[in-house]
Amino acid sequence: MSTASSDPETLLRRSLEHDRIHSAYLLAGPGPAPREAALAFVRGLVCTASVPRPCESCRECRRSAPGDVIRLDGAGKKGPLLRHVGDHPDLLWVERGEGDTRVRIAQIRALQSAFRLRPSEGARRAAVIADAEWLNQESQNALLRLLEEPPPRTSLVLVAARSAGLLATVRSRCQKVLFRPQPADPFADPESRELVTRLDGLATTTLPELLDWAEEYRGPRAPAAEAASRLLETSGAWLRARVAVGARAPAPDLRRPLEAHRILSACRKALVQRNANPQMVAERALLALRDVALR
């Protein structure tokens, strides 16, 4: 199931108004909007008002109102594996634990266990899996069992900055709601501009210098993986800008940029699904981008 909407919030609101609720959704897009929409949607599922939902006035809305955020721990040692939305017993929230680089299989299994129980309050219950692009393959396979045989009147809402890292079998079982990026300068913030300046200089970057650059992504995995993810995101935008310029040439040769794009996609999947070493991921990506810059 797939739905791309220029107004995803309206699509979700109408689903609530007409009680056309699916067992699984995938809200995909950059920025905070998909996560905020997922929160509003699951709160609307348990709201007892007619419209708008959530109404913010009924007992269920008061119970699901966001409060202090309980930090999760993917290993379940320093914190819970999942938490409730507000203090509503039928709304659950899963995301990466503090300092974690993926949503762990223990968290998905905890969700499965929670869904084996009867709803505590109303007729519906739901769970949001934020950071869904950080589910590794093992976790996605465990999630697939829930998607294939969802409990009655239960909805799973996956939130991902991009859906390409999810298994096709997972994506196909979700109603996809696409949040398109707002027209804006992808290099607006200082960190991105600094990265772009370095990428612009790849043609004169020696191999030892490039390896030194990749070495900046070593260290504790959580911050290193976040930094490598930022490198891949900015590099992808930089590469698309170069392709757009090159495509206007009289006889464009886009083979190398397209190959670099393929490598960047593979690097993203390796970083997320296979828990690859961030330094090695950065090295592979930078070598591919340098190959484009040299020609």
Residue pairs with C-beta under 8 A, 6 or more apart in sequence:
1 22
1 172
1 173
1 174
1 175
1 176
2 171
2 175
2 176
3 11
3 175
3 176
3 177
3 178
4 176
4 178
4 180
5 11
5 177
5 178
6 180
8 27
8 29
8 33
8 34
8 37
8 177
8 178
8 179
9 37
9 40
11 177
12 37
12 40
12 41
12 44
12 177
13 44
13 52
13 53
14 20
15 21
15 22
15 41
16 41
16 44
16 45
16 47
16 53
17 51
17 53
21 45
21 124
21 155
22 155
22 174
22 175
23 147
23 150
23 154
23 155
23 156
24 147
24 150
24 155
24 156
24 157
24 158
24 173
24 174
24 175
25 38
25 41
25 155
25 156
25 157
25 158
25 174
25 175
25 176
25 177
26 132
26 158
26 160
26 163
26 166
26 170
26 171
26 174
26 175
26 176
26 177
27 34
27 35
27 37
27 38
27 157
27 158
27 159
27 160
27 177
27 179
28 34
28 159
28 160
28 161
28 162
28 163
28 176
28 177
28 178
28 179
29 161
29 178
29 179
29 180
29 181
30 161
30 162
30 179
30 181
31 179
31 181
31 182
33 179
34 159
34 160
34 161
34 177
34 179
35 128
35 130
35 159
37 177
37 179
38 128
38 130
38 157
38 159
39 66
39 85
39 128
40 54
41 126
41 157
42 64
42 85
42 91
42 126
42 127
42 128
42 155
42 157
43 53
43 54
43 61
43 64
43 85
43 88
43 91
44 53
44 54
45 53
45 91
45 124
45 125
45 126
45 155
46 60
46 61
46 64
46 88
46 90
46 91
46 121
46 122
46 124
46 125
46 126
47 53
47 54
47 55
47 58
47 60
47 61
48 58
48 59
48 60
48 122
49 55
49 57
49 58
49 61
54 61
54 64
55 61
56 62
56 65
60 88
60 121
60 122
63 86
63 87
63 88
63 121
64 85
64 86
64 88
64 91
65 86
66 85
66 86
67 86
67 87
69 83
70 79
70 80
70 83
71 79
71 97
71 98
72 79
72 80
72 81
72 82
72 83
72 94
72 95
72 96
72 97
72 98
72 107
73 79
73 80
73 81
73 97
73 98
73 100
74 81
74 96
74 97
74 100
74 102
74 103
74 104
74 106
74 107
75 97
75 104
75 106
76 106
76 110
78 98
79 97
79 98
81 94
81 104
81 106
81 107
81 110
82 92
82 93
82 94
82 107
82 110
82 111
82 114
82 127
83 92
83 93
84 91
84 92
84 93
85 91
85 92
85 93
85 128
88 121
89 119
89 120
89 121
90 119
90 120
90 121
90 122
90 124
90 125
90 126
91 125
91 126
91 127
91 128
92 111
92 114
92 125
92 126
92 127
92 128
93 127
93 128
93 130
94 103
94 107
94 108
94 111
94 127
94 128
94 129
94 130
95 103
95 129
95 130
95 131
96 102
96 103
96 130
96 131
96 134
97 104
97 107
99 220
99 222
100 222
101 134
101 221
101 222
101 225
101 226
101 275
102 134
102 135
102 136
102 139
102 272
102 275
103 129
103 131
103 132
103 134
103 135
103 136
103 139
104 139
105 136
105 138
105 139
105 142
107 139
108 135
108 139
108 142
108 143
108 146
109 142
111 127
111 129
111 146
112 142
112 145
112 146
114 127
115 125
115 127
115 146
115 151
115 154
116 151
119 125
119 153
123 153
124 153
124 154
124 155
125 153
125 154
125 155
126 154
126 155
126 156
126 157
127 154
127 155
127 156
127 157
128 157
128 158
128 159
129 135
129 143
129 156
129 157
129 158
129 159
130 159
131 159
131 160
132 158
132 159
132 160
132 166
133 160
133 161
133 162
133 163
133 165
133 166
133 272
134 272
135 143
135 166
135 272
135 273
136 272
136 273
136 274
136 275
137 167
137 273
137 274
140 166
140 167
140 170
140 273
141 167
143 156
143 170
144 167
144 169
144 170
144 173
146 156
147 156
147 170
147 173
147 174
148 173
150 156
156 174
158 166
158 170
158 174
160 166
162 268
163 171
163 176
164 265
164 268
164 269
165 268
165 269
165 272
165 273
186 192
186 234
186 237
187 193
187 196
187 234
187 237
187 238
191 230
192 234
195 230
195 231
195 234
195 235
195 238
196 234
196 238
198 213
199 234
199 235
199 238
199 289
199 293
202 210
202 286
202 289
202 290
202 292
202 293
202 294
203 290
203 293
203 294
205 213
205 290
210 283
210 286
210 287
210 290
211 283
213 282
213 286
214 279
214 280
214 282
214 283
214 286
215 279
216 227
216 282
217 224
217 227
217 228
217 231
217 278
217 279
217 281
217 282
218 224
218 278
218 279
221 278
224 278
224 279
225 271
225 278
227 278
228 271
228 278
228 279
228 281
228 282
229 268
229 271
231 282
231 285
232 264
232 267
232 268
232 271
232 281
232 285
235 264
235 285
235 289
236 261
236 264
238 289
239 257
239 260
239 261
239 264
239 289
239 292
242 257
242 292
243 254
243 257
243 258
243 261
246 252
246 253
246 254
246 257
247 254
256 291
256 292
256 295
257 292
259 288
260 288
260 289
260 291
260 292
263 284
263 285
263 288
264 285
264 288
267 276
267 281
267 284
267 285
270 276
270 281
271 278
271 281
